[in-house]
Amino acid sequence: MYRQNKNNHRSGFPHKWYKSSNQRGFNILELIATLSITATLTGIGVPAMLDLVRNNRIVVQLNEFVHTLHIARNEAISRSRGVTICKSSNGSSCDSTGNWENGWIVFADQDRDGTVDSGTDTILKVFPKLGGQNELAGATRVTYSPQGMVQTGTGIMTFCDSRGTSHARGISLETSGYVELLEDHNNNGIVDNGATTPVDVVCS
């Protein structure tokens, strides 16, 4: 006849349960060491990740503006009329002050005066303000002739973020319509205009 152990019967379990002496958690020194290593890795990783995000953002914005230039030039040639890109914070007219970070527009500019004239000019594309509080400075406007030449707005366009001049990017726009990405020709960590005596870009 089967006999149940009285102790087991009282405890409600058929076997004795206990914690093994081989099982243990972290002691205080191990915990401190683990937290220190984690903090160090976080301190190294987070700034690097932020730089990566900022670098990517400024490159995307630069590429978008170069794309804008291509759109405007192609429209000028295909329409056989002037096309202008100008700063615009409202998406319907050109701003007379400020830089480009609040947005810009592309419009068919019949008389190529850099003003959206009602009845004769047509807005072709609207671009929103730059993200990340980045800045874009340079020409007041860029106007293409029906032949695709830059009539107004040649020179340097500079893209900056909160890190300043050392992380700036830029492009150079020539009369022919050719767009050149600025590089660091004198190896001082700042992109420049590529002249015989290079002039570095400057962020405000």
C-alpha positions, 0 to 999 in steps of 0.5 A: 500500500502506498504511504505518503510522506507526512512532511510532504503532505503538510507542505502540499508538494510531493518533493522538497523545494530549495534554492541551490547554493550554486545560484547567486545574483550580482554582488555590488562590485559586479553591478557597479562595474557593469553599469560603468561599462554600459555608461562608457559605451553609451557615452561613446555610441550616442554622440557618434549616432547623433553625428551620423544622423546630422551628417545624413540630414545635411547631405539629403538637404544638399541633394534636394537643392541640387535636384531643385536646380536640375528641375528648374533648368530642365523646365526653362529649356522645355518651356523656352522661358525663364524659370526662377528658384527663390526663397519662400516661407509662404510657398506663393511668393519670394522672400526679400530677406533671410536665407533659404531654410524656410523653404523655396519655390520654383516658378516659370518667370516670364520676364525673369525678374525674380518676382511671381507675377500674377497672370503671367508666372506659374509656380511649378514646385514648392519645397518646405523648410529645412529640418533640424534647424539647418541653414542654407545661405547664398544667392538671393535667387537663381534664374535660368534662361530658356537656353538653360544658362544661369542668368542670376545666382551663380556662386556658392551655396552653403549648408550649415547645421548647429555644429558650425563651419567644420561640418558645413557642406556646399555647392558651386553654381556656374553660368553654364548650369554646372553644379559642383560639390565643394571639397576641402582642397587645403585639408584643413577640415573645412570645404572651400571654393576650390580657388588657387588660394582656397576660401573656406565656407563660413557658417553664421 
